[in-house]
């Protein structure tokens, strides 16, 4: 009899989970981290001139107050935070799982 579905570890709530589930969670976490890194790199590329200007000001003054930051970033629109389809999968609460 195989052990592929056998519980090998526990989740954050102490519930036993299989090696497959643990691996899938690790892969999803890694993909989310990679996605966040790509988004940060994209923002840096798009706004590189502003980043360089902030760096120059910091080197000259060591500290920037809100007005200096607002002056430098004034023409940059705020980042819209939105849910995007993809790997973001919400697990069912324990009470919502079939058979419980």
C-alpha positions in Angstrom: 0.0 0.0 0.0 1.4 3.4 -0.9 2.0 6.3 1.4 1.5 9.2 -1.0 -1.7 10.3 0.7 -0.6 9.5 4.2 -0.3 12.4 6.7 3.4 13.3 7.2 3.2 16.7 8.7 0.8 19.2 10.3 -0.5 22.5 9.1 -0.6 25.7 11.1 -3.7 24.5 13.1 -2.1 21.2 14.0 -4.1 19.3 11.4 -2.3 16.4 9.8 -1.5 16.9 6.1 0.2 14.9 3.4 3.6 15.4 1.9 1.8 16.4 -1.3 -0.2 19.1 0.5 2.9 20.4 2.1 4.8 20.5 -1.2 1.9 22.3 -2.9 1.7 24.9 -0.2 5.5 25.5 -0.4 5.2 25.9 -4.2 2.3 28.3 -3.9 4.2 30.4 -1.3 7.2 30.5 -3.5 5.2 31.6 -6.5 3.6 34.3 -4.4 7.0 35.5 -3.3 8.3 35.4 -6.9 5.2 37.3 -8.1 5.8 40.0 -5.4 9.5 40.3 -6.4 8.5 40.7 -10.1 6.0 43.4 -9.2 8.6 45.3 -7.1 11.2 45.0 -9.9 8.6 46.3 -12.4 7.8 49.3 -10.2 11.5 50.1 -9.8 12.1 49.9 -13.6 9.1 52.2 -14.3 10.0 54.7 -11.6 13.8 54.4 -11.7 14.3 58.2 -12.2 12.3 58.9 -9.1 14.2 56.3 -7.1 17.5 57.9 -8.2 16.2 61.4 -7.2 15.1 60.1 -3.8 18.6 58.5 -3.4 20.3 61.8 -4.3 18.2 63.8 -1.9 18.9 61.2 0.9 22.6 61.4 0.3 22.5 65.2 0.4 20.2 65.5 3.5 20.3 62.1 5.2 16.6 62.5 6.1 13.6 63.4 4.0 10.4 64.9 5.4 7.0 64.2 3.9 7.0 67.4 1.9 10.3 66.5 0.2 9.0 63.0 -0.7 5.7 64.5 -1.9 7.6 67.0 -4.1 9.8 64.3 -5.7 6.9 61.8 -6.1 4.2 64.4 -6.9 3.5 63.2 -10.4 3.5 59.5 -9.6 0.0 58.1 -9.1 -0.5 55.8 -6.2 -0.3 52.1 -6.8 -3.7 50.6 -7.2 -4.0 47.5 -5.1 -6.3 45.0 -6.7 -7.0 41.3 -6.4 -5.7 39.5 -9.5 -6.7 36.1 -10.7 -3.9 33.6 -10.3 -2.5 31.5 -7.6 -4.3 33.2 -4.7 -6.4 30.3 -3.4 -8.2 30.5 -0.2 -8.4 27.3 1.7 -11.7 26.3 3.2 -12.0 26.7 6.9 -12.0 23.4 8.8 -15.7 23.5 9.4 -16.3 24.0 5.6 -14.5 20.9 4.5 -16.7 18.1 3.3 -17.2 15.3 5.7 -16.5 17.4 8.8 
